[in-house]
């Protein structure tokens, strides 16, 4: 039985995410995936996987979501209230 690593290779992460290795490399280059370069290869620590799969929303994203919710409530607030009563 092989010892369990605390990291994934680019190929392993690409397989898990169902994307190409090139897409993983691009995300690493853009800083969307934290990785450590070991020689010519990159490794991704398993402890960083939650950040990769559930990234935190940026402040701009939060502001955009809030604005969208306010717009929907303004336009459809009465309808939503009536639906809630049913």
PyMOL Python script that loads the backbone (N, CA, C, O; Angstrom):
from pymol import cmd

cmd.read_pdbstr("""\
ATOM      1  N   UNK A   1       0.837  -1.169   0.000  1.00  0.00           N
ATOM      2  CA  UNK A   1       0.000   0.000   0.000  1.00  0.00           C
ATOM      3  C   UNK A   1       0.890   1.244   0.000  1.00  0.00           C
ATOM      4  O   UNK A   1       1.778   1.378   0.841  1.00  0.00           O
ATOM      5  N   UNK A   2       0.647   2.148  -0.945  1.00  0.00           N
ATOM      6  CA  UNK A   2       1.466   3.347  -1.084  1.00  0.00           C
ATOM      7  C   UNK A   2       1.097   4.370  -0.007  1.00  0.00           C
ATOM      8  O   UNK A   2      -0.069   4.486   0.371  1.00  0.00           O
ATOM      9  N   UNK A   3       2.094   5.110   0.484  1.00  0.00           N
ATOM     10  CA  UNK A   3       1.780   6.137   1.476  1.00  0.00           C
ATOM     11  C   UNK A   3       0.923   7.237   0.848  1.00  0.00           C
ATOM     12  O   UNK A   3       1.068   7.558  -0.332  1.00  0.00           O
ATOM     13  N   UNK A   4       0.034   7.804   1.653  1.00  0.00           N
ATOM     14  CA  UNK A   4      -0.849   8.854   1.139  1.00  0.00           C
ATOM     15  C   UNK A   4      -0.107  10.183   1.127  1.00  0.00           C
ATOM     16  O   UNK A   4       0.478  10.591   2.130  1.00  0.00           O
ATOM     17  N   UNK A   5      -0.140  10.854  -0.027  1.00  0.00           N
ATOM     18  CA  UNK A   5       0.495  12.166  -0.146  1.00  0.00           C
ATOM     19  C   UNK A   5      -0.460  13.234   0.358  1.00  0.00           C
ATOM     20  O   UNK A   5      -1.678  13.060   0.331  1.00  0.00           O
ATOM     21  N   UNK A   6       0.107  14.339   0.818  1.00  0.00           N
ATOM     22  CA  UNK A   6      -0.730  15.460   1.241  1.00  0.00           C
ATOM     23  C   UNK A   6      -0.833  16.496   0.122  1.00  0.00           C
ATOM     24  O   UNK A   6      -1.148  17.660   0.371  1.00  0.00           O
ATOM     25  N   UNK A   7      -0.567  16.064  -1.109  1.00  0.00           N
ATOM     26  CA  UNK A   7      -0.647  16.959  -2.260  1.00  0.00           C
ATOM     27  C   UNK A   7      -1.179  16.206  -3.478  1.00  0.00           C
ATOM     28  O   UNK A   7      -1.231  14.977  -3.506  1.00  0.00           O
ATOM     29  N   UNK A   8      -1.569  16.986  -4.477  1.00  0.00           N
ATOM     30  CA  UNK A   8      -2.008  16.439  -5.764  1.00  0.00           C
ATOM     31  C   UNK A   8      -1.099  16.977  -6.855  1.00  0.00           C
ATOM     32  O   UNK A   8      -0.531  18.062  -6.733  1.00  0.00           O
ATOM     33  N   UNK A   9      -0.972  16.214  -7.903  1.00  0.00           N
ATOM     34  CA  UNK A   9      -0.266  16.705  -9.085  1.00  0.00           C
ATOM     35  C   UNK A   9      -1.248  17.494  -9.939  1.00  0.00           C
ATOM     36  O   UNK A   9      -2.458  17.446  -9.715  1.00  0.00           O
ATOM     37  N   UNK A  10      -0.724  18.213 -10.910  1.00  0.00           N
ATOM     38  CA  UNK A  10      -1.585  18.968 -11.826  1.00  0.00           C
ATOM     39  C   UNK A  10      -2.530  18.017 -12.549  1.00  0.00           C
ATOM     40  O   UNK A  10      -3.708  18.333 -12.716  1.00  0.00           O
ATOM     41  N   UNK A  11      -2.040  16.869 -12.976  1.00  0.00           N
ATOM     42  CA  UNK A  11      -2.891  15.907 -13.676  1.00  0.00           C
ATOM     43  C   UNK A  11      -4.003  15.381 -12.776  1.00  0.00           C
ATOM     44  O   UNK A  11      -5.151  15.261 -13.205  1.00  0.00           O
ATOM     45  N   UNK A  12      -3.660  15.068 -11.525  1.00  0.00           N
ATOM     46  CA  UNK A  12      -4.684  14.571 -10.592  1.00  0.00           C
ATOM     47  C   UNK A  12      -5.774  15.621 -10.359  1.00  0.00           C
ATOM     48  O   UNK A  12      -6.961  15.297 -10.336  1.00  0.00           O
ATOM     49  N   UNK A  13      -5.367  16.872 -10.187  1.00  0.00           N
ATOM     50  CA  UNK A  13      -6.348  17.931  -9.980  1.00  0.00           C
ATOM     51  C   UNK A  13      -7.184  18.148 -11.238  1.00  0.00           C
ATOM     52  O   UNK A  13      -8.393  18.367 -11.154  1.00  0.00           O
ATOM     53  N   UNK A  14      -6.547  18.088 -12.392  1.00  0.00           N
ATOM     54  CA  UNK A  14      -7.289  18.238 -13.651  1.00  0.00           C
ATOM     55  C   UNK A  14      -8.335  17.141 -13.788  1.00  0.00           C
ATOM     56  O   UNK A  14      -9.457  17.405 -14.221  1.00  0.00           O
ATOM     57  N   UNK A  15      -7.980  15.915 -13.424  1.00  0.00           N
ATOM     58  CA  UNK A  15      -8.933  14.802 -13.487  1.00  0.00           C
ATOM     59  C   UNK A  15     -10.096  15.025 -12.520  1.00  0.00           C
ATOM     60  O   UNK A  15     -11.248  14.778 -12.875  1.00  0.00           O
ATOM     61  N   UNK A  16      -9.812  15.480 -11.323  1.00  0.00           N
ATOM     62  CA  UNK A  16     -10.850  15.728 -10.326  1.00  0.00           C
ATOM     63  C   UNK A  16     -11.788  16.827 -10.803  1.00  0.00           C
ATOM     64  O   UNK A  16     -13.004  16.723 -10.642  1.00  0.00           O
ATOM     65  N   UNK A  17     -11.224  17.888 -11.394  1.00  0.00           N
ATOM     66  CA  UNK A  17     -12.019  19.033 -11.825  1.00  0.00           C
ATOM     67  C   UNK A  17     -12.653  18.836 -13.203  1.00  0.00           C
ATOM     68  O   UNK A  17     -13.462  19.654 -13.642  1.00  0.00           O
ATOM     69  N   UNK A  18     -12.284  17.751 -13.880  1.00  0.00           N
ATOM     70  CA  UNK A  18     -12.760  17.470 -15.246  1.00  0.00           C
ATOM     71  C   UNK A  18     -12.400  18.606 -16.207  1.00  0.00           C
ATOM     72  O   UNK A  18     -13.206  19.023 -17.038  1.00  0.00           O
ATOM     73  N   UNK A  19     -11.181  19.084 -16.069  1.00  0.00           N
ATOM     74  CA  UNK A  19     -10.655  20.086 -16.997  1.00  0.00           C
ATOM     75  C   UNK A  19      -9.288  19.610 -17.466  1.00  0.00           C
ATOM     76  O   UNK A  19      -8.753  18.630 -16.948  1.00  0.00           O
ATOM     77  N   UNK A  20      -8.733  20.297 -18.432  1.00  0.00           N
ATOM     78  CA  UNK A  20      -7.438  19.888 -18.967  1.00  0.00           C
ATOM     79  C   UNK A  20      -6.302  20.326 -18.039  1.00  0.00           C
ATOM     80  O   UNK A  20      -6.467  21.203 -17.192  1.00  0.00           O
ATOM     81  N   UNK A  21      -5.165  19.696 -18.226  1.00  0.00           N
ATOM     82  CA  UNK A  21      -3.974  20.090 -17.466  1.00  0.00           C
ATOM     83  C   UNK A  21      -3.612  21.537 -17.788  1.00  0.00           C
ATOM     84  O   UNK A  21      -3.197  22.288 -16.905  1.00  0.00           O
ATOM     85  N   UNK A  22      -3.768  21.926 -19.051  1.00  0.00           N
ATOM     86  CA  UNK A  22      -3.458  23.295 -19.472  1.00  0.00           C
ATOM     87  C   UNK A  22      -4.340  24.289 -18.715  1.00  0.00           C
ATOM     88  O   UNK A  22      -3.868  25.348 -18.300  1.00  0.00           O
ATOM     89  N   UNK A  23      -5.625  23.949 -18.534  1.00  0.00           N
ATOM     90  CA  UNK A  23      -6.531  24.826 -17.787  1.00  0.00           C
ATOM     91  C   UNK A  23      -6.062  24.971 -16.342  1.00  0.00           C
ATOM     92  O   UNK A  23      -6.138  26.060 -15.773  1.00  0.00           O
ATOM     93  N   UNK A  24      -5.583  23.894 -15.750  1.00  0.00           N
ATOM     94  CA  UNK A  24      -5.051  23.966 -14.382  1.00  0.00           C
ATOM     95  C   UNK A  24      -3.813  24.858 -14.364  1.00  0.00           C
ATOM     96  O   UNK A  24      -3.675  25.708 -13.484  1.00  0.00           O
ATOM     97  N   UNK A  25      -2.915  24.675 -15.325  1.00  0.00           N
ATOM     98  CA  UNK A  25      -1.717  25.525 -15.395  1.00  0.00           C
ATOM     99  C   UNK A  25      -2.110  26.997 -15.522  1.00  0.00           C
ATOM    100  O   UNK A  25      -1.515  27.857 -14.872  1.00  0.00           O
ATOM    101  N   UNK A  26      -3.107  27.286 -16.353  1.00  0.00           N
ATOM    102  CA  UNK A  26      -3.554  28.669 -16.523  1.00  0.00           C
ATOM    103  C   UNK A  26      -4.099  29.237 -15.217  1.00  0.00           C
ATOM    104  O   UNK A  26      -3.825  30.389 -14.880  1.00  0.00           O
ATOM    105  N   UNK A  27      -4.870  28.437 -14.479  1.00  0.00           N
ATOM    106  CA  UNK A  27      -5.412  28.891 -13.198  1.00  0.00           C
ATOM    107  C   UNK A  27      -4.287  29.120 -12.184  1.00  0.00           C
ATOM    108  O   UNK A  27      -4.364  30.040 -11.370  1.00  0.00           O
ATOM    109  N   UNK A  28      -3.259  28.297 -12.229  1.00  0.00           N
ATOM    110  CA  UNK A  28      -2.095  28.494 -11.356  1.00  0.00           C
ATOM    111  C   UNK A  28      -1.408  29.807 -11.729  1.00  0.00           C
ATOM    112  O   UNK A  28      -1.074  30.612 -10.859  1.00  0.00           O
ATOM    113  N   UNK A  29      -1.203  30.011 -13.017  1.00  0.00           N
ATOM    114  CA  UNK A  29      -0.529  31.216 -13.493  1.00  0.00           C
ATOM    115  C   UNK A  29      -1.296  32.480 -13.105  1.00  0.00           C
ATOM    116  O   UNK A  29      -0.696  33.503 -12.775  1.00  0.00           O
ATOM    117  N   UNK A  30      -2.642  32.399 -13.148  1.00  0.00           N
ATOM    118  CA  UNK A  30      -3.481  33.548 -12.794  1.00  0.00           C
ATOM    119  C   UNK A  30      -3.648  33.724 -11.284  1.00  0.00           C
ATOM    120  O   UNK A  30      -4.224  34.713 -10.830  1.00  0.00           O
ATOM    121  N   UNK A  31      -3.139  32.753 -10.504  1.00  0.00           N
ATOM    122  CA  UNK A  31      -3.233  32.838  -9.058  1.00  0.00           C
ATOM    123  C   UNK A  31      -4.549  32.322  -8.496  1.00  0.00           C
ATOM    124  O   UNK A  31      -4.824  32.514  -7.312  1.00  0.00           O
ATOM    125  N   UNK A  32      -5.362  31.679  -9.308  1.00  0.00           N
ATOM    126  CA  UNK A  32      -6.644  31.144  -8.838  1.00  0.00           C
ATOM    127  C   UNK A  32      -6.467  29.824  -8.108  1.00  0.00           C
ATOM    128  O   UNK A  32      -7.318  29.425  -7.311  1.00  0.00           O
ATOM    129  N   UNK A  33      -5.367  29.153  -8.381  1.00  0.00           N
ATOM    130  CA  UNK A  33      -5.032  27.911  -7.682  1.00  0.00           C
ATOM    131  C   UNK A  33      -3.649  28.103  -7.075  1.00  0.00           C
ATOM    132  O   UNK A  33      -2.688  28.433  -7.770  1.00  0.00           O
ATOM    133  N   UNK A  34      -3.567  27.888  -5.744  1.00  0.00           N
ATOM    134  CA  UNK A  34      -2.262  27.966  -5.083  1.00  0.00           C
ATOM    135  C   UNK A  34      -1.510  26.679  -5.376  1.00  0.00           C
ATOM    136  O   UNK A  34      -2.041  25.581  -5.208  1.00  0.00           O
ATOM    137  N   UNK A  35      -0.282  26.826  -5.811  1.00  0.00           N
ATOM    138  CA  UNK A  35       0.547  25.661  -6.115  1.00  0.00           C
ATOM    139  C   UNK A  35       1.994  25.994  -5.783  1.00  0.00           C
ATOM    140  O   UNK A  35       2.398  27.156  -5.744  1.00  0.00           O
ATOM    141  N   UNK A  36       2.747  24.948  -5.548  1.00  0.00           N
ATOM    142  CA  UNK A  36       4.180  25.109  -5.273  1.00  0.00           C
ATOM    143  C   UNK A  36       4.947  24.430  -6.392  1.00  0.00           C
ATOM    144  O   UNK A  36       4.642  23.303  -6.782  1.00  0.00           O
ATOM    145  N   UNK A  37       5.952  25.137  -6.905  1.00  0.00           N
ATOM    146  CA  UNK A  37       6.759  24.570  -7.982  1.00  0.00           C
ATOM    147  C   UNK A  37       7.896  23.768  -7.365  1.00  0.00           C
ATOM    148  O   UNK A  37       8.680  24.277  -6.564  1.00  0.00           O
ATOM    149  N   UNK A  38       7.963  22.507  -7.757  1.00  0.00           N
ATOM    150  CA  UNK A  38       9.021  21.611  -7.314  1.00  0.00           C
ATOM    151  C   UNK A  38       9.769  21.179  -8.571  1.00  0.00           C
ATOM    152  O   UNK A  38       9.288  20.343  -9.336  1.00  0.00           O
ATOM    153  N   UNK A  39      10.941  21.752  -8.773  1.00  0.00           N
ATOM    154  CA  UNK A  39      11.664  21.470 -10.010  1.00  0.00           C
ATOM    155  C   UNK A  39      10.874  22.010 -11.196  1.00  0.00           C
ATOM    156  O   UNK A  39      10.612  23.210 -11.280  1.00  0.00           O
ATOM    157  N   UNK A  40      10.494  21.120 -12.112  1.00  0.00           N
ATOM    158  CA  UNK A  40       9.705  21.527 -13.279  1.00  0.00           C
ATOM    159  C   UNK A  40       8.216  21.297 -13.081  1.00  0.00           C
ATOM    160  O   UNK A  40       7.416  21.631 -13.955  1.00  0.00           O
ATOM    161  N   UNK A  41       7.839  20.735 -11.949  1.00  0.00           N
ATOM    162  CA  UNK A  41       6.444  20.365 -11.714  1.00  0.00           C
ATOM    163  C   UNK A  41       5.814  21.234 -10.635  1.00  0.00           C
ATOM    164  O   UNK A  41       6.504  21.850  -9.823  1.00  0.00           O
ATOM    165  N   UNK A  42       4.487  21.268 -10.649  1.00  0.00           N
ATOM    166  CA  UNK A  42       3.721  21.944  -9.610  1.00  0.00           C
ATOM    167  C   UNK A  42       3.003  20.903  -8.767  1.00  0.00           C
ATOM    168  O   UNK A  42       2.587  19.857  -9.266  1.00  0.00           O
ATOM    169  N   UNK A  43       2.863  21.209  -7.471  1.00  0.00           N
ATOM    170  CA  UNK A  43       2.024  20.388  -6.605  1.00  0.00           C
ATOM    171  C   UNK A  43       0.991  21.304  -5.947  1.00  0.00           C
ATOM    172  O   UNK A  43       1.244  22.482  -5.694  1.00  0.00           O
ATOM    173  N   UNK A  44      -0.155  20.735  -5.686  1.00  0.00           N
ATOM    174  CA  UNK A  44      -1.242  21.467  -5.049  1.00  0.00           C
ATOM    175  C   UNK A  44      -1.528  20.748  -3.738  1.00  0.00           C
ATOM    176  O   UNK A  44      -1.861  19.563  -3.735  1.00  0.00           O
ATOM    177  N   UNK A  45      -1.399  21.459  -2.629  1.00  0.00           N
ATOM    178  CA  UNK A  45      -1.626  20.832  -1.329  1.00  0.00           C
ATOM    179  C   UNK A  45      -3.114  20.570  -1.124  1.00  0.00           C
ATOM    180  O   UNK A  45      -3.955  21.409  -1.448  1.00  0.00           O
ATOM    181  N   UNK A  46      -3.424  19.403  -0.587  1.00  0.00           N
ATOM    182  CA  UNK A  46      -4.821  19.019  -0.357  1.00  0.00           C
ATOM    183  C   UNK A  46      -5.517  19.978   0.599  1.00  0.00           C
ATOM    184  O   UNK A  46      -6.730  20.169   0.515  1.00  0.00           O
ATOM    185  N   UNK A  47      -4.752  20.582   1.509  1.00  0.00           N
ATOM    186  CA  UNK A  47      -5.347  21.529   2.454  1.00  0.00           C
ATOM    187  C   UNK A  47      -5.886  22.771   1.747  1.00  0.00           C
ATOM    188  O   UNK A  47      -6.710  23.490   2.311  1.00  0.00           O
ATOM    189  N   UNK A  48      -5.431  23.033   0.517  1.00  0.00           N
ATOM    190  CA  UNK A  48      -5.880  24.194  -0.251  1.00  0.00           C
ATOM    191  C   UNK A  48      -7.092  23.885  -1.139  1.00  0.00           C
ATOM    192  O   UNK A  48      -7.612  24.785  -1.798  1.00  0.00           O
ATOM    193  N   UNK A  49      -7.542  22.643  -1.166  1.00  0.00           N
ATOM    194  CA  UNK A  49      -8.659  22.276  -2.038  1.00  0.00           C
ATOM    195  C   UNK A  49      -9.949  23.034  -1.727  1.00  0.00           C
ATOM    196  O   UNK A  49     -10.644  23.427  -2.664  1.00  0.00           O
ATOM    197  N   UNK A  50     -10.306  23.261  -0.457  1.00  0.00           N
ATOM    198  CA  UNK A  50     -11.540  24.029  -0.217  1.00  0.00           C
ATOM    199  C   UNK A  50     -11.526  25.402  -0.878  1.00  0.00           C
ATOM    200  O   UNK A  50     -12.558  25.862  -1.366  1.00  0.00           O
ATOM    201  N   UNK A  51     -10.378  26.057  -0.900  1.00  0.00           N
ATOM    202  CA  UNK A  51     -10.266  27.359  -1.568  1.00  0.00           C
ATOM    203  C   UNK A  51     -10.495  27.234  -3.064  1.00  0.00           C
ATOM    204  O   UNK A  51     -11.073  28.126  -3.685  1.00  0.00           O
ATOM    205  N   UNK A  52     -10.048  26.142  -3.638  1.00  0.00           N
ATOM    206  CA  UNK A  52     -10.173  25.939  -5.082  1.00  0.00           C
ATOM    207  C   UNK A  52     -11.621  25.658  -5.458  1.00  0.00           C
ATOM    208  O   UNK A  52     -12.120  26.182  -6.453  1.00  0.00           O
ATOM    209  N   UNK A  53     -12.293  24.833  -4.665  1.00  0.00           N
ATOM    210  CA  UNK A  53     -13.636  24.406  -5.017  1.00  0.00           C
ATOM    211  C   UNK A  53     -14.722  25.324  -4.480  1.00  0.00           C
ATOM    212  O   UNK A  53     -15.844  25.301  -4.988  1.00  0.00           O
ATOM    213  N   UNK A  54     -14.429  26.117  -3.486  1.00  0.00           N
ATOM    214  CA  UNK A  54     -15.417  27.049  -2.940  1.00  0.00           C
ATOM    215  C   UNK A  54     -14.732  28.377  -2.628  1.00  0.00           C
ATOM    216  O   UNK A  54     -14.582  28.752  -1.465  1.00  0.00           O
ATOM    217  N   UNK A  55     -14.322  29.078  -3.676  1.00  0.00           N
ATOM    218  CA  UNK A  55     -13.608  30.333  -3.421  1.00  0.00           C
ATOM    219  C   UNK A  55     -14.520  31.362  -2.757  1.00  0.00           C
ATOM    220  O   UNK A  55     -15.731  31.377  -2.979  1.00  0.00           O
ATOM    221  N   UNK A  56     -13.923  32.204  -1.954  1.00  0.00           N
ATOM    222  CA  UNK A  56     -14.684  33.260  -1.307  1.00  0.00           C
ATOM    223  C   UNK A  56     -15.106  34.286  -2.355  1.00  0.00           C
ATOM    224  O   UNK A  56     -14.396  34.523  -3.333  1.00  0.00           O
ATOM    225  N   UNK A  57     -16.250  34.877  -2.138  1.00  0.00           N
ATOM    226  CA  UNK A  57     -16.720  35.908  -3.048  1.00  0.00           C
ATOM    227  C   UNK A  57     -15.922  37.184  -2.822  1.00  0.00           C
ATOM    228  O   UNK A  57     -15.617  37.548  -1.687  1.00  0.00           O
ATOM    229  N   UNK A  58     -15.593  37.848  -3.905  1.00  0.00           N
ATOM    230  CA  UNK A  58     -14.921  39.131  -3.777  1.00  0.00           C
ATOM    231  C   UNK A  58     -15.946  40.175  -3.350  1.00  0.00           C
ATOM    232  O   UNK A  58     -17.152  39.948  -3.446  1.00  0.00           O
ATOM    233  N   UNK A  59     -15.468  41.296  -2.890  1.00  0.00           N
ATOM    234  CA  UNK A  59     -16.370  42.365  -2.467  1.00  0.00           C
ATOM    235  C   UNK A  59     -17.233  42.827  -3.632  1.00  0.00           C
ATOM    236  O   UNK A  59     -18.408  43.141  -3.439  1.00  0.00           O
ATOM    237  N   UNK A  60     -16.672  42.876  -4.837  1.00  0.00           N
ATOM    238  CA  UNK A  60     -17.446  43.277  -6.017  1.00  0.00           C
ATOM    239  C   UNK A  60     -18.568  42.275  -6.284  1.00  0.00           C
ATOM    240  O   UNK A  60     -19.693  42.668  -6.593  1.00  0.00           O
ATOM    241  N   UNK A  61     -18.265  40.986  -6.166  1.00  0.00           N
ATOM    242  CA  UNK A  61     -19.302  39.971  -6.365  1.00  0.00           C
ATOM    243  C   UNK A  61     -20.417  40.139  -5.339  1.00  0.00           C
ATOM    244  O   UNK A  61     -21.596  40.050  -5.684  1.00  0.00           O
ATOM    245  N   UNK A  62     -20.056  40.381  -4.082  1.00  0.00           N
ATOM    246  CA  UNK A  62     -21.048  40.564  -3.039  1.00  0.00           C
ATOM    247  C   UNK A  62     -21.924  41.783  -3.333  1.00  0.00           C
ATOM    248  O   UNK A  62     -23.142  41.739  -3.164  1.00  0.00           O
ATOM    249  N   UNK A  63     -21.285  42.872  -3.776  1.00  0.00           N
ATOM    250  CA  UNK A  63     -22.021  44.090  -4.102  1.00  0.00           C
ATOM    251  C   UNK A  63     -22.963  43.845  -5.269  1.00  0.00           C
ATOM    252  O   UNK A  63     -24.107  44.298  -5.245  1.00  0.00           O
ATOM    253  N   UNK A  64     -22.499  43.135  -6.290  1.00  0.00           N
ATOM    254  CA  UNK A  64     -23.347  42.823  -7.444  1.00  0.00           C
ATOM    255  C   UNK A  64     -24.539  41.965  -7.045  1.00  0.00           C
ATOM    256  O   UNK A  64     -25.652  42.182  -7.523  1.00  0.00           O
ATOM    257  N   UNK A  65     -24.308  40.991  -6.170  1.00  0.00           N
ATOM    258  CA  UNK A  65     -25.403  40.119  -5.715  1.00  0.00           C
ATOM    259  C   UNK A  65     -26.418  40.932  -4.919  1.00  0.00           C
ATOM    260  O   UNK A  65     -27.624  40.793  -5.118  1.00  0.00           O
ATOM    261  N   UNK A  66     -25.927  41.782  -4.015  1.00  0.00           N
ATOM    262  CA  UNK A  66     -26.831  42.626  -3.230  1.00  0.00           C
ATOM    263  C   UNK A  66     -27.672  43.518  -4.133  1.00  0.00           C
ATOM    264  O   UNK A  66     -28.877  43.656  -3.918  1.00  0.00           O
ATOM    265  N   UNK A  67     -27.050  44.124  -5.139  1.00  0.00           N
ATOM    266  CA  UNK A  67     -27.775  45.003  -6.059  1.00  0.00           C
ATOM    267  C   UNK A  67     -28.841  44.209  -6.817  1.00  0.00           C
ATOM    268  O   UNK A  67     -29.953  44.698  -7.018  1.00  0.00           O
ATOM    269  N   UNK A  68     -28.511  43.002  -7.233  1.00  0.00           N
ATOM    270  CA  UNK A  68     -29.477  42.158  -7.935  1.00  0.00           C
ATOM    271  C   UNK A  68     -30.650  41.788  -7.060  1.00  0.00           C
ATOM    272  O   UNK A  68     -31.792  41.799  -7.520  1.00  0.00           O
ATOM    273  N   UNK A  69     -30.392  41.462  -5.809  1.00  0.00           N
ATOM    274  CA  UNK A  69     -31.468  41.109  -4.876  1.00  0.00           C
ATOM    275  C   UNK A  69     -32.365  42.318  -4.643  1.00  0.00           C
ATOM    276  O   UNK A  69     -33.591  42.197  -4.657  1.00  0.00           O
ATOM    277  N   UNK A  70     -31.751  43.494  -4.429  1.00  0.00           N
ATOM    278  CA  UNK A  70     -32.552  44.705  -4.221  1.00  0.00           C
ATOM    279  C   UNK A  70     -33.433  45.002  -5.438  1.00  0.00           C
ATOM    280  O   UNK A  70     -34.593  45.384  -5.286  1.00  0.00           O
ATOM    281  N   UNK A  71     -32.886  44.827  -6.639  1.00  0.00           N
ATOM    282  CA  UNK A  71     -33.640  45.082  -7.869  1.00  0.00           C
ATOM    283  C   UNK A  71     -34.818  44.114  -7.990  1.00  0.00           C
ATOM    284  O   UNK A  71     -35.924  44.520  -8.345  1.00  0.00           O
ATOM    285  N   UNK A  72     -34.580  42.843  -7.695  1.00  0.00           N
ATOM    286  CA  UNK A  72     -35.656  41.845  -7.761  1.00  0.00           C
ATOM    287  C   UNK A  72     -36.734  42.171  -6.735  1.00  0.00           C
ATOM    288  O   UNK A  72     -37.924  42.107  -7.044  1.00  0.00           O
ATOM    289  N   UNK A  73     -36.328  42.519  -5.519  1.00  0.00           N
ATOM    290  CA  UNK A  73     -37.314  42.857  -4.492  1.00  0.00           C
ATOM    291  C   UNK A  73     -38.104  44.102  -4.861  1.00  0.00           C
ATOM    292  O   UNK A  73     -39.302  44.187  -4.594  1.00  0.00           O
ATOM    293  N   UNK A  74     -37.437  45.058  -5.469  1.00  0.00           N
ATOM    294  CA  UNK A  74     -38.123  46.282  -5.890  1.00  0.00           C
ATOM    295  C   UNK A  74     -39.150  45.957  -6.974  1.00  0.00           C
ATOM    296  O   UNK A  74     -40.288  46.423  -6.916  1.00  0.00           O
ATOM    297  N   UNK A  75     -38.746  45.163  -7.953  1.00  0.00           N
ATOM    298  CA  UNK A  75     -39.620  44.864  -9.092  1.00  0.00           C
ATOM    299  C   UNK A  75     -40.693  43.832  -8.769  1.00  0.00           C
ATOM    300  O   UNK A  75     -41.810  43.919  -9.280  1.00  0.00           O
ATOM    301  N   UNK A  76     -40.370  42.871  -7.937  1.00  0.00           N
ATOM    302  CA  UNK A  76     -41.281  41.741  -7.712  1.00  0.00           C
ATOM    303  C   UNK A  76     -41.624  41.515  -6.241  1.00  0.00           C
ATOM    304  O   UNK A  76     -42.129  40.452  -5.881  1.00  0.00           O
ATOM    305  N   UNK A  77     -41.357  42.494  -5.397  1.00  0.00           N
ATOM    306  CA  UNK A  77     -41.550  42.328  -3.963  1.00  0.00           C
ATOM    307  C   UNK A  77     -42.964  41.920  -3.576  1.00  0.00           C
ATOM    308  O   UNK A  77     -43.149  41.003  -2.776  1.00  0.00           O
ATOM    309  N   UNK A  78     -43.955  42.589  -4.132  1.00  0.00           N
ATOM    310  CA  UNK A  78     -45.347  42.270  -3.799  1.00  0.00           C
ATOM    311  C   UNK A  78     -45.709  40.861  -4.256  1.00  0.00           C
ATOM    312  O   UNK A  78     -46.398  40.134  -3.540  1.00  0.00           O
ATOM    313  N   UNK A  79     -45.255  40.477  -5.432  1.00  0.00           N
ATOM    314  CA  UNK A  79     -45.535  39.133  -5.943  1.00  0.00           C
ATOM    315  C   UNK A  79     -44.898  38.085  -5.047  1.00  0.00           C
ATOM    316  O   UNK A  79     -45.510  37.059  -4.750  1.00  0.00           O
ATOM    317  N   UNK A  80     -43.678  38.339  -4.620  1.00  0.00           N
ATOM    318  CA  UNK A  80     -42.975  37.391  -3.746  1.00  0.00           C
ATOM    319  C   UNK A  80     -43.712  37.265  -2.412  1.00  0.00           C
ATOM    320  O   UNK A  80     -43.853  36.163  -1.881  1.00  0.00           O
ATOM    321  N   UNK A  81     -44.185  38.399  -1.869  1.00  0.00           N
ATOM    322  CA  UNK A  81     -44.946  38.355  -0.614  1.00  0.00           C
ATOM    323  C   UNK A  81     -46.209  37.515  -0.767  1.00  0.00           C
ATOM    324  O   UNK A  81     -46.532  36.698   0.095  1.00  0.00           O
ATOM    325  N   UNK A  82     -46.925  37.727  -1.887  1.00  0.00           N
ATOM    326  CA  UNK A  82     -48.167  36.971  -2.117  1.00  0.00           C
ATOM    327  C   UNK A  82     -47.887  35.475  -2.291  1.00  0.00           C
ATOM    328  O   UNK A  82     -48.646  34.637  -1.804  1.00  0.00           O
ATOM    329  N   UNK A  83     -46.807  35.147  -2.979  1.00  0.00           N
ATOM    330  CA  UNK A  83     -46.439  33.739  -3.142  1.00  0.00           C
ATOM    331  C   UNK A  83     -46.079  33.119  -1.807  1.00  0.00           C
ATOM    332  O   UNK A  83     -46.352  31.942  -1.574  1.00  0.00           O
ATOM    333  N   UNK A  84     -45.466  33.903  -0.924  1.00  0.00           N
ATOM    334  CA  UNK A  84     -45.083  33.415   0.388  1.00  0.00           C
ATOM    335  C   UNK A  84     -46.286  33.107   1.270  1.00  0.00           C
ATOM    336  O   UNK A  84     -46.193  32.295   2.190  1.00  0.00           O
ATOM    337  N   UNK A  85     -47.410  33.750   0.992  1.00  0.00           N
ATOM    338  CA  UNK A  85     -48.617  33.528   1.778  1.00  0.00           C
ATOM    339  C   UNK A  85     -49.320  32.237   1.377  1.00  0.00           C
ATOM    340  O   UNK A  85     -50.098  31.693   2.160  1.00  0.00           O
ATOM    341  N   UNK A  86     -49.062  31.747   0.188  1.00  0.00           N
ATOM    342  CA  UNK A  86     -49.746  30.534  -0.302  1.00  0.00           C
ATOM    343  C   UNK A  86     -49.203  29.285   0.325  1.00  0.00           C
ATOM    344  O   UNK A  86     -49.669  28.188   0.020  1.00  0.00           O
TER     345      UNK A  86
END
""", "prot")
cmd.dss("prot")
cmd.show_as("cartoon", "prot")
cmd.util.cbc("prot")
cmd.orient("prot")
